[in-house]
Amino acid sequence: MFCKNCGAPLKEGAKFCSKCGTPVSVNVSGAVGGKNVNYREGGTSSPQTQKRPPYLAIGVIVLGVIVLAVVGKFVFGRGYVKPVKAFVKGIEQEDGEKILSAYSKNTIKKMEDNFGVKGRKLEKQMEKNSLYMITEEDLDGEDIQIKYKIEDNKKLDKEDIKDIKKDLKEFMDIREDISAARELDVVFTIYVDGDEEDETDITMEVIKVDGKWYINWGSFEY
């Protein structure tokens, strides 16, 4: 056996050439995946894994981007539904705090001025008044469930938003910095003790203030 670098004879079992110091390589045949693999003596004992085709990784990345886009559109793109959901859940659960979460801080301040109450008293006021906003029946104390369906929604343009801000200021003395708005056509179905009691079709506006969506108080049209 001779050194592959200088050609000097090698002693049996030597790991380095005694003349030039070149490491001695020994070929060991082993079957890995149906192929013979050479290992370097004194080196790693595990075979090299085959590289996967790059298009597989690209496909996974593209699929991930598509999934994120779809989920993002569903979760964030329909944020304007959140105040409607909070409004309905608040009525069902007789939770005035949740009902008020559907309105902006400036609107709540105006409610306090109009009703002459604050805190828990205002919450109780909204628990009663909000139910009458979607049904004129006296259902106080009943087991209420409300289902709603947005039949149509319209994105309002800059001129529409200007009109909303003007109306809020002139008729309700509410000043809002509105960045977006939508007009929703919502069908509310009221159930009492599991039986359908009433159905109301209401058009309302939702406005985006400081990055959050709220119901435009007073925009309900029947």
C-alpha positions as a printed Julia matrix, in Angstrom:
222×3 Matrix{Float64}:
   0.0    0.0    0.0
   1.46   3.36  -1.02
   0.77   7.03  -0.2
  -1.53   8.62  -2.74
   0.37  11.9   -2.37
   4.11  11.06  -2.49
   4.07   7.34  -3.37
   6.03   6.29  -0.3
   5.25   2.77   1.06
   2.86   2.75   4.03
   3.03   0.6    7.11
   0.07  -1.64   7.82
  -2.5    0.15   9.99
  -0.87   3.57   9.5
  -3.22   6.56   9.54
  -0.72   9.05   8.16
   2.17   8.85   5.67
   5.46   8.78   7.6
   7.13  10.79   4.84
   4.69  13.58   3.87
   2.04  13.31   6.61
  -0.91  12.87   4.25
  -3.92  11.12   5.93
  -4.43   7.56   4.77
  -7.84   6.87   3.15
  -9.4    3.43   3.31
 -12.39   2.54   1.11
 -15.07   0.64   2.95
 -17.94  -0.69   0.92
 -21.37  -0.42   2.5
 -24.84  -0.62   1.09
 -26.9    2.52   1.74
 -30.05   2.93  -0.24
 -28.85   0.34  -2.72
 -25.62   2.26  -3.39
 -22.01   1.75  -2.25
 -20.75   4.58  -0.08
 -17.12   5.33   0.83
 -16.3    6.35   4.41
 -13.13   8.15   5.45
 -11.33   6.4    8.26
 -11.49   8.41  11.43
 -14.27  10.58   9.99
 -18.04  10.52  10.4
 -19.73   7.14  10.36
 -23.05   8.31   8.87
 -23.74   8.41   5.13
 -24.6   11.66   3.36
 -28.31  12.09   2.75
 -29.5   12.77  -0.75
 -30.55  16.33  -1.43
 -34.22  16.77  -2.21
 -35.14  18.46  -5.45
 -35.41  22.26  -4.9
 -38.86  22.42  -6.53
 -40.3   20.46  -3.59
 -39.27  23.17  -1.1
 -40.5   25.89  -3.47
 -43.88  24.17  -3.73
 -44.21  24.0    0.06
 -43.38  27.72   0.37
 -45.9   28.71  -2.31
 -48.6   26.59  -0.66
 -47.86  28.22   2.7
 -48.17  31.71   1.21
 -51.52  30.83  -0.36
 -52.87  29.41   2.91
 -51.74  32.49   4.86
 -53.37  34.78   2.29
 -56.68  32.95   2.49
 -56.68  32.77   6.3
 -55.6   36.41   6.57
 -58.4   37.55   4.31
 -60.97  35.57   6.29
 -59.72  36.59   9.72
 -58.64  40.17   9.13
 -60.53  41.12   6.0
 -63.92  40.7    7.74
 -63.07  42.65  10.87
 -66.11  44.83  10.26
 -68.3   41.91  11.41
 -66.83  41.94  14.94
 -68.97  44.79  16.35
 -72.13  43.16  15.0
 -71.16  39.88  16.67
 -70.39  41.64  19.97
 -73.72  43.5   19.79
 -75.68  40.27  19.28
 -73.78  38.27  21.93
 -74.2   41.1   24.41
 -77.99  41.06  23.97
 -78.17  37.26  24.24
 -76.06  37.19  27.4
 -77.58  40.37  28.86
 -74.04  41.73  28.99
 -74.1   45.51  28.71
 -70.32  45.76  28.72
 -70.1   43.56  25.63
 -72.84  45.57  23.9
 -70.95  48.79  24.55
 -67.77  47.25  23.1
 -69.51  47.49  19.72
 -69.36  51.3   19.94
 -66.48  53.77  19.91
 -65.31  55.66  23.01
 -66.71  58.94  21.68
 -70.08  57.31  21.06
 -70.16  55.85  24.58
 -69.37  59.29  25.99
 -72.35  60.7   24.09
 -74.57  57.88  25.39
 -73.56  58.83  28.94
 -74.54  62.43  28.28
 -77.87  61.5   26.65
 -78.97  58.93  29.24
 -77.45  60.72  32.22
 -75.89  57.51  33.54
 -72.44  55.92  33.53
 -70.76  52.63  34.29
 -73.01  49.73  35.26
 -76.14  51.88  35.0
 -75.36  52.62  31.36
 -74.7   48.92  30.73
 -78.12  48.02  32.13
 -79.7   50.73  29.99
 -78.09  49.25  26.88
 -79.15  45.71  27.81
 -82.78  46.84  27.56
 -82.54  49.39  24.73
 -80.45  47.26  22.35
 -83.03  44.49  22.19
 -85.66  47.03  21.12
 -83.36  48.15  18.32
 -83.96  44.86  16.52
 -87.43  43.93  17.82
 -90.27  46.03  19.21
 -91.6   43.18  21.33
 -91.27  43.08  25.11
 -88.98  40.09  25.57
 -87.33  41.18  28.81
 -86.53  38.17  31.0
 -87.03  35.64  28.19
 -84.44  33.13  26.98
 -83.28  34.98  23.86
 -81.16  33.69  21.0
 -80.33  35.8   17.96
 -79.03  34.64  14.63
 -77.85  37.14  12.08
 -76.9   36.99   8.44
 -75.22  39.74   6.45
 -77.13  39.64   3.19
 -75.13  42.42   1.58
 -72.3   44.79   2.42
 -71.06  47.83   0.58
 -67.7   49.49   0.99
 -68.26  53.22   1.33
 -66.0   55.69  -0.46
 -64.34  58.88   0.78
 -67.38  61.04   0.01
 -69.64  58.68   1.95
 -67.25  58.82   4.9
 -67.28  62.63   4.8
 -71.09  62.56   4.94
 -71.04  60.19   7.94
 -68.57  62.39   9.81
 -70.66  65.46   9.01
 -73.91  63.83  10.21
 -72.3   62.57  13.41
 -70.99  66.04  14.18
 -74.15  67.99  13.31
 -76.87  65.71  14.64
 -75.17  63.81  17.46
 -72.23  66.05  18.4
 -69.84  63.12  17.91
 -66.5   63.74  16.23
 -64.83  60.67  14.79
 -61.66  60.19  12.74
 -63.06  57.55  10.38
 -60.62  55.75   8.08
 -63.1   53.3    6.49
 -66.81  52.5    6.53
 -69.25  49.89   5.28
 -73.0   49.66   4.89
 -74.39  46.29   5.97
 -77.76  44.75   5.22
 -78.33  42.39   8.16
 -81.2   39.99   8.79
 -81.75  39.34  12.51
 -83.81  36.3   13.54
 -84.92  36.24  17.18
 -85.69  32.98  18.97
 -87.49  32.74  22.31
 -87.09  29.46  24.2
 -85.87  27.87  20.95
 -88.85  29.0   18.85
 -88.61  31.66  16.16
 -90.32  34.81  17.36
 -89.37  37.6   14.96
 -87.24  38.47  11.95
 -86.0   41.96  11.14
 -84.05  43.29   8.16
 -81.87  46.2    9.24
 -79.41  48.34   7.3
 -76.61  49.72   9.45
 -73.22  51.33   9.07
 -69.97  50.21  10.64
 -67.04  52.6   10.88
 -63.32  52.09  11.44
 -61.82  54.35  14.09
 -58.23  54.05  15.34
 -57.84  50.7   13.57
 -60.99  49.12  15.07
 -64.5   48.63  13.69
 -67.58  49.94  15.49
 -71.32  50.26  14.87
 -72.36  53.75  13.85
 -74.9   54.53  16.55
 -78.12  55.85  15.05
 -77.47  54.44  11.56
 -80.09  51.67  11.9
 -82.68  51.71   9.13
 -85.58  49.25   9.03
